[in-house]
Amino acid sequence: MKSNVKKYIGEGLLIVFSVLFALFINKLFDDYRTSQKKMIAKESIIKELYANQSILANWRSKHTELNNRIISVVNGQEDSLKTEFKKYDYFNLGVLTNNGTLIDEILTNTAWESAKATGIITEFDFETIQKLTLVYDLQKIIMNKTTMGILDYLFDSEANNMKNLDKTLVQLRLRFQELTGQEETMSTLYKEAIFELED
């Protein structure tokens, strides 16, 4: 009888140990898989931030030059540009951009949205999540509000009434000053976020 009890206790302990060991191995595997997903998400976000940083640098250069040209016209230093504007019966932005585009590439947020959608973002520390949220929120404001506000204004009939040229130029100066200011802040935020992720 005693040997049977010992046998049952031994088998019970072996079963408990086997279950606990299996759970431990399963937990290790889940942790490894989560760690891999986190690493992939992190690398994707870093890659996206570098790409956006490059696009933004191009934007800043172009928009700062554009803003300076608008300021020159508003201050009466570029009469030739004002004369060129008056050749058209609409506001021709190409006069300021040398027939270039206002935005030739867009800032993306695919890696960030994917990390949020899969839930892997919860594995990042709080400071990193906070920094990335700030980066992508400002990026969204620049893309969806500031630049779209400029484009909407350029398509407005009042802006295209050449009797309102001076008023249109002043409005554009204000809007481009806002845009270039936001781009300056965005540039700093990209650097900080990349440093945070690569640290």
C-alpha positions as CSV (number, residue, x, y, z in Angstrom):
1,M,0.0,0.0,0.0
2,K,2.8,2.4,1.0
3,S,4.7,1.6,-2.2
4,N,1.6,2.4,-4.3
5,V,1.1,5.8,-2.5
6,K,4.8,6.6,-3.1
7,K,4.3,5.5,-6.7
8,Y,1.2,7.7,-7.2
9,I,2.9,10.7,-5.5
10,G,6.0,10.2,-7.7
11,E,3.9,10.0,-10.8
12,G,1.8,13.0,-9.7
13,L,4.9,15.1,-9.1
14,L,6.3,14.0,-12.5
15,I,3.0,15.0,-14.2
16,V,3.0,18.4,-12.4
17,F,6.7,18.9,-13.3
18,S,6.1,18.0,-16.9
19,V,3.1,20.4,-17.2
20,L,5.1,23.2,-15.6
21,F,8.1,22.5,-17.8
22,A,5.9,22.6,-20.9
23,L,4.3,25.9,-19.8
24,F,7.8,27.3,-19.2
25,I,9.0,26.2,-22.7
26,N,5.8,27.6,-24.2
27,K,6.3,30.9,-22.3
28,L,9.9,31.1,-23.5
29,F,8.7,30.5,-27.1
30,D,6.0,33.2,-26.8
31,D,8.5,35.7,-25.3
32,Y,10.9,34.9,-28.2
33,R,8.2,35.4,-30.8
34,T,7.1,38.7,-29.1
35,S,10.7,39.9,-29.0
36,Q,11.1,39.1,-32.7
37,K,7.9,41.0,-33.6
38,K,9.0,43.9,-31.5
39,M,12.4,44.0,-33.2
40,I,10.8,43.9,-36.7
41,A,8.3,46.6,-35.7
42,K,11.1,48.8,-34.3
43,E,13.3,48.3,-37.4
44,S,10.4,49.1,-39.7
45,I,9.5,52.3,-37.7
46,I,13.2,53.4,-37.7
47,K,13.4,52.8,-41.5
48,E,10.1,54.8,-42.0
49,L,11.4,57.7,-39.8
50,Y,14.6,57.9,-41.8
51,A,12.7,57.9,-45.1
52,N,10.3,60.6,-43.7
53,Q,13.3,62.6,-42.4
54,S,14.8,62.6,-45.9
55,I,11.5,63.7,-47.5
56,L,11.1,66.4,-44.9
57,A,14.6,67.8,-45.5
58,N,13.6,68.2,-49.2
59,W,10.3,69.8,-48.2
60,R,12.0,72.2,-45.8
61,S,14.5,73.3,-48.4
62,K,11.8,73.9,-51.0
63,H,9.2,75.5,-48.7
64,T,11.8,77.8,-47.0
65,E,12.8,79.0,-50.5
66,L,9.2,79.4,-51.5
67,N,8.4,81.3,-48.2
68,N,11.4,83.6,-48.8
69,R,10.2,84.4,-52.3
70,I,6.7,85.2,-51.0
71,I,8.1,87.5,-48.4
72,S,10.2,89.3,-51.0
73,V,7.1,89.9,-53.2
74,V,5.0,91.0,-50.2
75,N,7.8,93.4,-49.2
76,G,8.0,94.9,-52.7
77,Q,11.5,93.4,-53.5
78,E,10.4,91.2,-56.3
79,D,8.4,93.4,-58.7
80,S,9.3,91.1,-61.6
81,L,7.5,88.2,-59.9
82,K,4.5,90.4,-59.3
83,T,4.5,91.4,-62.9
84,E,4.7,87.7,-63.9
85,F,1.7,86.9,-61.7
86,K,-0.4,89.6,-63.4
87,K,0.1,87.8,-66.8
88,Y,-2.4,85.2,-65.7
89,D,-6.1,85.5,-64.9
90,Y,-5.6,83.1,-61.9
91,F,-3.1,82.7,-59.1
92,N,-0.3,80.7,-60.8
93,L,1.7,79.0,-58.0
94,G,4.2,78.0,-60.7
95,V,5.5,81.5,-60.8
96,L,6.8,81.0,-57.2
97,T,7.8,77.3,-57.6
98,N,9.4,77.6,-61.0
99,N,6.6,75.4,-62.3
100,G,7.5,72.8,-59.6
101,T,5.1,71.1,-57.2
102,L,4.3,72.1,-53.7
103,I,4.7,68.5,-52.4
104,D,6.3,65.8,-54.5
105,E,6.4,63.0,-51.9
106,I,4.3,62.2,-48.9
107,L,5.3,61.4,-45.3
108,T,4.2,57.9,-44.5
109,N,3.0,56.2,-41.3
110,T,2.5,52.6,-42.4
111,A,5.0,51.0,-40.0
112,W,3.6,53.0,-37.0
113,E,0.0,52.0,-37.9
114,S,0.9,48.4,-38.4
115,A,2.6,48.3,-35.0
116,K,-0.5,49.7,-33.4
117,A,-2.8,47.4,-35.3
118,T,-0.9,44.3,-34.3
119,G,-0.7,45.5,-30.7
120,I,3.1,45.0,-30.6
121,I,3.4,48.7,-29.7
122,T,2.4,47.8,-26.2
123,E,5.8,46.0,-25.8
124,F,7.6,49.4,-26.2
125,D,8.4,51.4,-23.1
126,F,6.1,54.4,-22.2
127,E,8.6,57.1,-23.2
128,T,9.1,55.6,-26.6
129,I,5.4,55.3,-27.3
130,Q,4.9,58.9,-26.1
131,K,7.7,60.2,-28.4
132,L,6.4,58.2,-31.4
133,T,2.8,59.4,-30.8
134,L,4.0,63.0,-30.8
135,V,6.0,62.5,-34.0
136,Y,3.2,60.9,-35.9
137,D,0.6,63.3,-34.6
138,L,2.5,66.3,-35.8
139,Q,3.2,64.6,-39.1
140,K,-0.5,64.1,-39.5
141,I,-1.2,67.8,-38.7
142,I,1.4,68.8,-41.3
143,M,0.0,66.5,-44.0
144,N,-3.8,66.7,-43.3
145,K,-4.2,70.3,-42.0
146,T,-1.4,72.6,-42.8
147,T,-0.5,71.5,-46.4
148,M,-4.2,70.7,-47.2
149,G,-5.1,74.2,-45.9
150,I,-2.6,75.7,-48.3
151,L,-3.9,73.7,-51.2
152,D,-7.5,74.4,-50.3
153,Y,-6.7,78.1,-50.2
154,L,-4.9,78.0,-53.6
155,F,-8.0,76.5,-55.1
156,D,-10.3,79.0,-53.5
157,S,-11.9,81.5,-56.0
158,E,-11.0,84.5,-53.8
159,A,-7.3,83.5,-54.0
160,N,-7.6,83.2,-57.8
161,N,-9.1,86.6,-58.2
162,M,-6.1,88.7,-59.3
163,K,-7.6,91.8,-57.8
164,N,-6.8,90.1,-54.5
165,L,-3.2,89.3,-55.4
166,D,-1.7,91.3,-52.4
167,K,-4.1,89.7,-50.0
168,T,-3.4,86.2,-51.4
169,L,0.3,86.7,-51.1
170,V,0.0,87.8,-47.5
171,Q,-2.2,84.8,-46.7
172,L,0.3,82.5,-48.3
173,R,3.2,84.1,-46.4
174,L,1.3,83.4,-43.1
175,R,0.5,79.8,-44.1
176,F,4.0,79.0,-45.3
177,Q,5.6,80.5,-42.2
178,E,3.4,78.1,-40.2
179,L,4.3,75.2,-42.4
180,T,8.1,75.9,-42.3
181,G,7.8,76.3,-38.5
182,Q,6.1,72.9,-38.2
183,E,8.7,71.3,-40.5
184,E,11.5,72.7,-38.3
185,T,9.8,71.1,-35.2
186,M,9.2,67.9,-37.1
187,S,12.8,67.6,-38.1
188,T,13.8,67.8,-34.4
189,L,11.2,65.3,-33.4
190,Y,12.4,62.8,-36.1
191,K,16.0,63.1,-34.7
192,E,14.8,62.5,-31.1
193,A,12.6,59.6,-32.0
194,I,15.3,57.8,-34.1
195,F,17.8,58.4,-31.2
196,E,15.3,56.9,-28.8
197,L,14.6,53.8,-30.9
198,E,18.3,53.2,-31.8
199,D,19.5,53.7,-28.2
